[in-house]
Amino acid sequence: MGFKHKMLILMCFLLGISFVGGLALYANAADLDKSQMDAIKEIADKVGTDTVLTKDQMIEELTFFAKAAIPFKGQKNTGML
């Protein structure tokens, strides 16, 4: 593998890390309301022990995805089959 190929892979990796980091920062800027947090806790309770995550970890993961989805609320997804 040549130098240019290695640099291209490194640049793609760094770009991906930057995107994920930016998404995480944006997600932390938005707050969820009480009904959304109640729904997240209800889902974590329903999943119960059928996961390797603790309940707190599950709530943290679900909260992250709920916050990340805020900019897309109300949009119709036409890209999936």
N, C-alpha and C positions, 0 to 999 in steps of 0.2 A: 504494500500500500504506500503510495507516494505522499510527499509532504502536502501537496495541494488537497488531496483526498482527506488526509487527517485534519487539516485546517477547516475544511468544509464540514466535517462531522462535528468538530469542536464548536464551530459557529452555530450550527443547528441546535446543538445541545444547549448552548448559552442562551440562544433566542427562546427556546422552549422553557428554560428555567425562568427567564425574565417574564414571559407571558404568565406562567403559573403564579409567580410572586406578585405580579400586578393584579391578577384576579383575586388573590388572597387579600391583598390590601384593600381592594375595592369592596370585597365582601364584608370586611370588618367595619367599613364605614357605614353600612346600612344596618338599621335595627329592625328586629322583627316585633310584631305586636303580640299581645298576650294570647290571642286565639291561635296564632301560628306556633308559638312556643308550646301551648297546650297540645296541639296536634302532634308536634315532634315528640313530646313526652309520651303521648298515647301510643305512637308507633313504636317507640323504644320499649314500652311495656309489653306490647303485643309480640314483638320479636323475642323478648325474654332471653333465654339462655341458648337460643338457636344460632349463636354467633360467637366468634372468638373475641369480640369486643366487649368491654365492660359497658354497663348502662351509661355511665358518664361519657365514655368514648363514643358510643352510638349517638348520644344527644349532640355531642360536639360535631360529629360528621354530618348528621342531618341538618344541623344549624348552618354549617358551612355551605351545604348545597342549597338550602333554602335562601340564604343571602346571595349566593352566586346567581340564582335564578331570577332575582328581583328585576334586573333590567329587561328581561324577556317576558314579563307578566303581560298577558293580554295578546301576545303575538301568536300567530298560527304557525305551526311547524309544518312545512311542506317538503322538507328534505329527506324525511324518513319514509321507508317503505311500509 
